[in-house]
């Protein structure tokens, strides 16, 4: 039963302590908040409850030296949110980490893919 | 409230498809089966139920071209298990992937650690 070959996906989670982690979900949330200007909209795009999206933002805000997201309540559009310079720095370092890790590991990803029962393309 | 500095831990999960993944848990289970010669003992060491350990082994056995673990039922000690050449190859490629990814990403891990509210040592 051949399936459509998909590229293997390497997902990275960086734990600073058991309670302090940055991974694909938080990075994607930051990106979507940056684009939409809204925590609620960003969470919705990811199929996440408003509460959960807020919790992730609060966790990140407590984790780093400065907040990664600031929210502006009231105002004509209400509930806007902005990714700070700290948030953009965190995001860019995480994406660079992913990129370096994927390049460096590509050979072994290919090796593992070649061992699958239903081999996946590496390209 | 200073805490004991711990080294950031980078954990990798490689998804070949939504249902086919190798990550730290499966790798550790393979290592422990290899050492203990028992799926039950390996799972127990990881605080995992017997059923869960078996499920992970079955998932891996179905995922790769050849089984990664074979079990020998009956016999004087009963329920022994052995990691196959395929299993050892999978484990070694996964560990090599981790190692390459960690080295290549070290600079960005250090950068992210330096942004923490309660900076963690990188060494």
Boltz contact constraints between the chains, C-beta under 6 A:
constraints:
  - contact:
      token1: [A, 8]
      token2: [B, 14]
      max_distance: 6.0
  - contact:
      token1: [A, 8]
      token2: [B, 16]
      max_distance: 6.0
  - contact:
      token1: [A, 9]
      token2: [B, 15]
      max_distance: 6.0
  - contact:
      token1: [A, 10]
      token2: [B, 14]
      max_distance: 6.0
  - contact:
      token1: [A, 11]
      token2: [B, 13]
      max_distance: 6.0
  - contact:
      token1: [A, 12]
      token2: [B, 12]
      max_distance: 6.0
  - contact:
      token1: [A, 13]
      token2: [B, 11]
      max_distance: 6.0
  - contact:
      token1: [A, 14]
      token2: [B, 8]
      max_distance: 6.0
  - contact:
      token1: [A, 14]
      token2: [B, 10]
      max_distance: 6.0
  - contact:
      token1: [A, 15]
      token2: [B, 9]
      max_distance: 6.0
  - contact:
      token1: [A, 16]
      token2: [B, 8]
      max_distance: 6.0
  - contact:
      token1: [A, 16]
      token2: [B, 116]
      max_distance: 6.0
  - contact:
      token1: [A, 16]
      token2: [B, 120]
      max_distance: 6.0
  - contact:
      token1: [A, 64]
      token2: [B, 115]
      max_distance: 6.0
  - contact:
      token1: [A, 64]
      token2: [B, 117]
      max_distance: 6.0
  - contact:
      token1: [A, 65]
      token2: [B, 115]
      max_distance: 6.0
  - contact:
      token1: [A, 65]
      token2: [B, 117]
      max_distance: 6.0
  - contact:
      token1: [A, 93]
      token2: [B, 108]
      max_distance: 6.0
  - contact:
      token1: [A, 93]
      token2: [B, 111]
      max_distance: 6.0
  - contact:
      token1: [A, 93]
      token2: [B, 112]
      max_distance: 6.0
  - contact:
      token1: [A, 96]
      token2: [B, 108]
      max_distance: 6.0
  - contact:
      token1: [A, 97]
      token2: [B, 105]
      max_distance: 6.0
  - contact:
      token1: [A, 97]
      token2: [B, 108]
      max_distance: 6.0
  - contact:
      token1: [A, 100]
      token2: [B, 104]
      max_distance: 6.0
  - contact:
      token1: [A, 100]
      token2: [B, 105]
      max_distance: 6.0
  - contact:
      token1: [A, 101]
      token2: [B, 101]
      max_distance: 6.0
  - contact:
      token1: [A, 101]
      token2: [B, 104]
      max_distance: 6.0
  - contact:
      token1: [A, 101]
      token2: [B, 105]
      max_distance: 6.0
  - contact:
      token1: [A, 104]
      token2: [B, 100]
      max_distance: 6.0
  - contact:
      token1: [A, 104]
      token2: [B, 101]
      max_distance: 6.0
  - contact:
      token1: [A, 104]
      token2: [B, 104]
      max_distance: 6.0
  - contact:
      token1: [A, 105]
      token2: [B, 97]
      max_distance: 6.0
  - contact:
      token1: [A, 105]
      token2: [B, 100]
      max_distance: 6.0
  - contact:
      token1: [A, 105]
      token2: [B, 101]
      max_distance: 6.0
  - contact:
      token1: [A, 108]
      token2: [B, 93]
      max_distance: 6.0
  - contact:
      token1: [A, 108]
      token2: [B, 96]
      max_distance: 6.0
  - contact:
      token1: [A, 108]
      token2: [B, 97]
      max_distance: 6.0
  - contact:
      token1: [A, 111]
      token2: [B, 93]
      max_distance: 6.0
  - contact:
      token1: [A, 112]
      token2: [B, 93]
      max_distance: 6.0
  - contact:
      token1: [A, 115]
      token2: [B, 64]
      max_distance: 6.0
  - contact:
      token1: [A, 115]
      token2: [B, 65]
      max_distance: 6.0
  - contact:
      token1: [A, 116]
      token2: [B, 16]
      max_distance: 6.0
  - contact:
      token1: [A, 117]
      token2: [B, 64]
      max_distance: 6.0
  - contact:
      token1: [A, 117]
      token2: [B, 65]
      max_distance: 6.0
  - contact:
      token1: [A, 120]
      token2: [B, 16]
      max_distance: 6.0
